[in-house]
């Protein structure tokens, strides 16, 4: 399942993040790539231990935890601390699949990348190119979202970032280990959750809402790994 989550950041939150990122100590992004991905990667990133990256990353995780659509879709168990990248002057990232397992810096913990996420900080008209292209069984999907919006997609997906030929593309990217490992099961739970929400708004006194909610939680109990 690929899903857009709008307005993860409010306008003032977005503005403050943008101001901070524009003054960031950007480094060659190839330093964090594996030996295969290094040949495809041409961008800049903040160091993972950069105080700005840590501060903004913690802030983003807090915002995600308060976003019902994100929680319903991702069913997050662990969220890898968000990272930040910058594309300009032809910067690009060729076709690649993200690592299956990531270590949490400074800890013994690991995160399985069930889901990948990109949160956009630049408006689409501020740069040319820079589309996130995701390949799945239904073809190619070109993603270029408004600032403050996030795209969530399976970590197994082949994807790339097209060259940025004008302006600057700023974004955060990170991975989520879900309570429900299988994408198809997560998708069904999300659709069921959204249907329950819709019915409960139209028929708040309906006993069917209680029955469907029970089905949802019994499926989650069956599929979840904690």
C-alpha positions in Angstrom: 0.0 0.0 0.0 1.2 3.5 -0.9 -0.5 6.3 0.9 -0.2 10.1 1.1 -0.7 11.7 4.5 -1.3 15.4 4.2 -0.4 18.2 6.6 1.9 16.2 8.9 3.3 19.6 9.8 1.3 22.8 10.4 2.4 25.9 8.4 4.3 27.5 11.3 6.0 24.2 12.2 7.0 23.8 8.6 8.3 27.3 8.4 10.5 26.8 11.5 11.9 23.5 10.1 12.7 25.1 6.8 14.6 28.0 8.3 16.6 25.5 10.4 17.3 23.2 7.5 18.4 25.9 5.1 21.2 26.7 7.6 22.1 23.0 8.1 25.7 21.6 7.9 25.0 19.4 4.8 27.5 16.6 3.9 28.0 14.3 0.9 25.1 11.8 1.1 27.2 9.0 -0.3 28.8 8.6 3.2 25.7 6.8 4.4 25.1 4.6 1.3 26.1 1.0 0.9 28.7 -0.1 -1.6 26.0 -0.7 -4.3 24.0 2.4 -3.6 27.0 4.7 -3.6 27.2 4.5 -7.3 23.6 5.7 -7.6 23.5 8.4 -5.0 24.3 12.0 -5.5 22.8 14.2 -2.8 23.6 15.8 0.6 22.5 14.8 4.1 22.8 16.0 7.6 25.0 13.7 9.8 22.8 11.4 11.8 24.4 12.7 15.1 24.0 16.4 14.0 22.1 18.1 16.8 19.7 19.7 14.3 18.9 16.3 12.8 18.3 14.8 16.2 16.1 17.8 17.3 14.0 17.9 14.1 13.8 14.1 14.0 12.4 13.9 17.5 9.9 16.6 16.6 8.7 14.7 13.5 8.3 11.5 15.4 6.1 13.4 18.0 4.0 14.8 15.1 3.5 11.4 13.6 2.4 9.9 16.9 -0.4 12.5 17.0 -1.5 11.8 13.4 -4.4 9.3 13.3 -4.0 8.5 9.6 -0.3 7.7 10.0 -0.9 5.5 13.1 -3.8 3.7 11.4 -1.8 3.0 8.2 1.6 2.2 9.6 0.7 0.6 12.9 4.1 1.6 14.1 6.1 -0.5 16.5 9.5 1.3 16.0 10.4 4.4 14.0 14.0 4.9 12.9 15.1 8.4 13.8 14.3 10.5 10.8 17.2 11.6 8.4 17.3 14.6 6.2 18.5 15.1 2.6 19.0 17.9 0.1 19.0 17.6 -3.7 20.2 20.5 -5.9 22.4 21.0 -9.0 21.4 17.8 -10.8 21.4 15.8 -7.6 19.7 12.4 -7.9 19.4 8.9 -6.5 19.1 6.1 -8.9 17.1 2.9 -8.6 17.6 1.1 -5.3 15.8 -0.9 -2.6 16.3 0.2 1.0 18.2 -2.0 3.5 16.0 -4.5 5.3 17.4 -3.8 8.7 18.8 -0.5 10.2 20.7 0.0 13.4 19.5 2.8 15.7 22.6 5.0 16.1 24.1 4.9 19.6 22.0 1.9 20.7 21.9 -1.9 20.3 18.5 -1.7 18.7 17.5 -2.5 15.2 14.6 -1.6 13.0 13.1 -3.7 10.2 12.1 -1.5 7.3 8.6 -2.6 6.7 7.6 0.9 5.5 9.6 3.7 4.0 8.5 7.4 4.4 9.4 10.7 2.8 8.3 14.0 4.3 8.6 16.9 1.9 9.8 20.4 3.1 10.0 22.1 -0.3 7.0 23.1 -2.3 6.7 21.5 -5.8 7.1 24.8 -7.6 10.4 25.6 -5.8 12.3 23.0 -7.8 12.3 21.1 -11.1 12.7 17.3 -11.1 13.1 15.6 -7.8 10.1 13.3 -8.1 10.2 10.2 -6.0 9.4 7.4 -8.4 8.2 4.2 -6.8 7.8 0.9 -8.7 5.3 -1.7 -7.7 3.2 -4.4 -9.3 0.9 -1.7 -10.7 3.7 0.2 -12.4 5.6 3.4 -11.7 4.2 6.2 -9.4 5.7 9.6 -9.5 5.4 11.5 -6.2 6.0 15.2 -5.7 4.0 16.4 -2.7 3.3 19.8 -1.2 5.5 20.8 1.7 4.4 19.2 5.0 2.9 16.2 3.2 4.3 12.6 3.6 4.2 9.5 1.4 4.3 6.1 3.0 5.1 3.0 1.0 6.4 -0.6 1.4 10.1 -0.8 2.2 10.4 -3.6 -0.4 9.7 -1.1 -3.2 12.3 -0.3 -5.9 12.4 3.5 -6.0 14.5 6.5 -7.2 14.7 10.3 -6.9 14.8 12.1 -10.3 17.5 14.7 -10.9 16.8 18.2 -9.4 17.7 20.6 -12.3 16.5 23.8 -10.7 16.1 24.9 -7.0 16.5 22.8 -3.9 14.5 19.8 -2.7 14.6 19.3 1.1 13.0 16.3 2.7 13.1 13.9 5.6 13.2 10.2 5.1 12.9 7.3 7.5 11.7 3.8 8.1 9.1 2.1 10.2 8.8 -1.4 11.7 5.2 -2.1 11.9 3.2 -4.2 14.4 1.9 -6.0 11.3 4.8 -7.1 9.0 2.8 -8.1 5.9 1.8 -5.2 3.6 -1.4 -6.9 2.5 -2.6 -7.4 6.1 -1.8 -3.8 7.0 -3.8 -2.6 4.0 -6.8 -4.6 5.0 -6.6 -3.3 8.5 -6.4 0.2 7.3 -9.4 -0.1 5.0 -11.4 -1.7 7.8 -10.4 1.1 10.2 -11.4 3.7 7.7 -14.8 2.0 7.1 -15.4 1.8 10.8 -14.7 5.5 11.2 -17.0 6.4 8.3 -19.9 4.3 9.7 -19.4 5.6 13.2 -19.8 9.1 11.9 -22.9 8.4 9.9 -24.5 6.0 12.4 -22.9 6.6 15.8 -25.4 4.4 17.7 -25.2 1.4 15.3 -24.3 -1.9 17.1 -22.5 -2.8 13.9 -19.8 -0.3 14.7 -19.0 -2.4 17.9 -19.1 -5.6 16.0 -16.7 -4.3 13.2 -14.4 -2.8 15.8 -14.2 -6.2 17.4 -13.3 -7.8 14.1 -10.6 -5.2 13.6 -9.0 -5.8 17.0 -9.2 -9.6 16.7 -7.5 -9.4 13.3 -4.8 -7.1 14.8 -4.4 -9.5 17.7 -3.9 -12.4 15.3 -1.4 -10.6 13.0 0.5 -8.4 15.3 4.1 -9.0 16.5 5.3 -7.0 19.4 
